[in-house]
Amino acid sequence: MINYTDKSRVYRQIITVNCVLNAPLMIASIAGNILILTAVLKSPTLRRSTSIMLLCSLAVSDLLVGFVVQPLYIADELISLKTENLLLHRLSGVLGFFLCGVSINTMTLISLDRMFLLLYHMRYRALITEFRIKFIIAIVWLSTLSSCSALYFWDKFVFHLITGFVISICVVICTFSYIKIYSIARRHQVQIQIEHQAVGGNSADSLDNLLMARTIKSAMNAFIFYIFLLICYVPQVVLLILFATVHKYWKPEWTFASTMIHMNSSVNPILYCWRLRELRLEVMRIGKQLLPKCRNSGQVNG
């Protein structure tokens, strides 16, 4: 492991490269999540979906990562090359952990929501109501904010230890949920094959199979988000655990692990549009409306 105790030339290059990487990710996060939220607000059908409410919570946290966290993070990194601004460093740190914490907690809720949709698809609308989802979202935001603020300024070692533990628990819950989803999907596929081979299947069974197939597709869409969450968050989890156990802080590795988490906020809007057809069509419709306005604005300025 290379020792970066002083601000060497290599260390400065690492900081510069990291800031250059964060700049386009920041722009993509802001533009992508604004587009997603605008599409949801303009579509009454999307607004009524409890699953979309969870995605909106995720989009808001991702938008704030790009709009608030990454500019502070870039400024803190660049200032650290010359001096140390403790207030900026702490502000960047606590806001980063807060908003990224909301993101991973919301991803955990999404995985549980998809699992409940498969397990209780006949009673899902009665169990998962709009009021309950809004209440849970509010609890996630308030509890994450209060715990991050209190622990970060109280004891940084305890804060990193608990943060690593919480992220690990979220990953375990997501993993369990998607294993259960996969198990249900496989069992349902076998059931459909048996029914197709049998004689005298009725239309009611076919309709139920169609609804179940759509439910499974919705659950598997959320699984794609989970895979990218693992890719982006696992490096940070490893470093948090190492920091808490061996009491060592690897600045370069931590720098790029933070960028990986920031990248998740810019990738999520792309995943939404890729996997959710109704949302993708609404985003495309908004894009077609904005394109002529941008061209006209460019001609006027020209």
N, C-alpha and C positions, 0 to 999 in steps of 0.2 A: 504494500500500500504506500503510495507516494505521500510524503509529508508536505502539506501546504501551510505551514505555520506562518510564513511570511508571504506578502503579496508579490510573488515572483512573476516573471513574464508569462509562464505557463498558466498561472492562476488568473492573470488578467485576460488572457486569451479565452479561457474557459468562461469567465463572466461575460465577455463580449459576445461569444458564440451563443451563450444561453439567452442573453437579451435579444439578440437578432432572431432567435427561434421563437421567443415569446411575442414579438411584435406582430407577425402575421396571424399567430394563433389568437391573439387578443382581438384583432379586427374580425376574424372569422367567427369568433364566439359572439361578439356584439351583433354583427349583421345577421348571422344565422338564427340566433335565439329571438331577436326582434321580429324576424320574418315568421318564425314559428308561432309566437304569441299573437301577432297580428292576424295570422290565418285562423287561429282558434277563436279570437274575438269576433271575427267577421262571419264565422260559421255557427249558426244556432245548433246544428246537429252535434258538432264537436264540443260545444260548450256544455251540453247536457250530459256528456259521458263522464262517469266517475274516474275511469282510467285516464282520460285526457286531463282531468284535473291534477292527477299525480304527475303527468308529463309536463303540465304547465308549471307546477312547483319546481320541478327539475330544471325547466327552461329558465325560470326566473333566477334560480341560484346560479346557473351557468352564465346567464347574462351579467349578473353582478360580479362574477369571477372575471369576466372580460372587461367590464366597465370600471371596476374598482380595484380588485385584487391585483390583476396583472400590471396596471400602471404603477401602483405602489411598489409592487415586487421589482419591476424593472428599475424604478428610481432608487430603491434601497440597494439593489445590486450594484448599480453604477456609482452611487455615493460611497459604497463600501470600499471602492478601489482607492479612494483618497483619504476618507475619514470614516467615522462611525456615528450615525444618527440613531440613537437608541429609541427615540420616540417613533420615528418612521419604521424602524425595524420591528418594534413591538406591534405597531398598528398593522403593518403588512402581515405579520405572523398571525395575529389573533383573527383578523378578517379572513385570511386565507384558510385557516383551520375551520372557522365558523361556516363559511359558504361551501367549502369542499365537504365538510361534515354533513351539511344539509343535503348535498348531492348524493352522497353514498347512503345516507339514511333513507332518502326518497327512493333510490334504486332498490333498497331492501324492501320498502313498502310495495313497490311495483311487482317484485318477485312474489311476495306473499299474496298480493291482489290477484295475480294470474293463477296462482295455485288454488286459491279459494274459488275462483271462477270455474275451474275444472272440477274441484271436489264437490262444490255445492251449486252447480250451474242452474238448477231448478229454483233455488232459493237465493241466488246471488243478489238479485235486485232488492230483495227484502232485507238482506243482511248488510250489504255495502251500500248505504244510502248517501246521497249528496251531502247531507248534514254531517254524517260521521266522517266522511273523507275530509271535508273542510276542517273539522275539529282536529283530526289526526295530523293534518298538514300544519295547522297552527301550533300544535303541541311540539312537533318536530322542530319547527323554526325557533320557538321560544326556548325549549329545553337545550337545544344545541348552542344558541347564543349565550344563555346564562351559564352553562357548564364551561364553555370555551373561555368566556371572560373571566370567570372566577378562578379556574384552574391555571390558566396561562399566566396570570399575574401573581398567583399565590406561590406555586412551586413548579418550575419548568420541567424538572425531572419527572415529577408525578404526572404532570400534564401529558408529556410524551408517552409515558408508560400506559396511562389510561387510554390515550388516543389510539395507540397501536392495538390495545386490547379490543376497543370498540370496533375499529375497522375490521379486525380479525373476526369478531362475532358477526358483523354484517356480511362478510364474505362467506362464513359458514352457513348463515341463514339462507343467503341467496343460493348457495350450492345445494343445500338440502331441498329448497323449493323447486329448483330446476331438475333435480334428480327425480323428485316426486312427479313433476309435470311430464318428464320423459317417460316415466313408468306408466302413467295414466294414458299418455298418447299411444304407447306401444300396445297396451291392453285394448284400447279402443280400435286400433288398426286391425288387430287379430279378430275382434268381434265383428267388424265390418266385413272382413274376408269370409268369415263363417256365414254371415247373413246373405252375402252375395251367392255363395255356393248352395244355400238352402233354397227350397222351392216355396213360393207363396209369400214373399216379403211384401208388406203393405206400404202404402205411401206415407203413413204416419211414422213408421220406422225410418224411412228414407229421409224425411224431414228432420227427425231427431238426429240422425247421423250427420246431416248437412250442418245443423246448428253446432253439433259437437266438433265437427271438423273446423269450422270457423273459430270456435273457442280455442282449439289447440293451436291454430295458426297464430292467433293473437298472443297466446302464451309463448310460442316459439319466437315471435318478434321481440318480445321482452328479453328472451334469452340472448339475442344478439347484443343488446345493451350490456348484459352481464359479462359477456366475453371481453368486450372492450373495457369495461370497468376493471376487470382483473388485470388486464394488460397495463392499465394506467396506474392502478393503486398498489399492486403488489410490491414494486420497488420501494415505495414509501413505507409500507408496512415493515419490510425487512429492515430498513434503516432505523425506524422507530424502535423496533425490538432490540436491535444491536445497541442503539443509544441507551436504552433503558437497562440493558444487561451488562454491557462492557464499559459503559460510561465514556464512549468515544464518539466524537462528532466528525464525520467525513464531509467536509464542506463541498468539494466538487461533486461527489456522488449525490449529496442531498440537493444540490442545485438542479441537477438534471432530473431527479425524482420529482421535484416540485413542478418542473416543466411538463413532465408526463401527466401529472394530475390536471394541470391547466389545459393540456391538450384534450382531455376528456370532455371539457366544456365546449370545445369547438367541433368535436367529432359528433356529439350527440344530435345536433340538429340535422346533420347529414343522414344519420341513422333513422331519425323520425321520418324524413321524407322518403327514404329508401324502403322502409318496411310498412309504413302506414299509407295506404293508397288514397284515402279520403283527404288526409292532411297534405299529401303530395300534390293532389289536384288543386287544392285551395292555394297552396304556395305558388304553384305554376300560374294560377289565375292572377294572383297579386303581382307576380313577376312580369306578366304580360302587360298589366296596367302601368307598372312603374317604368318599363323600358321606354315607351314613347315620351314620357315626361322627362326622363334623363336625357334623351336625344334632343328634345326641344330646349332644355336648359343649356345643353352644350352648344347648340346653335346660337342661342341668344348671347351667351358669354363670348362665343367666337366672333 
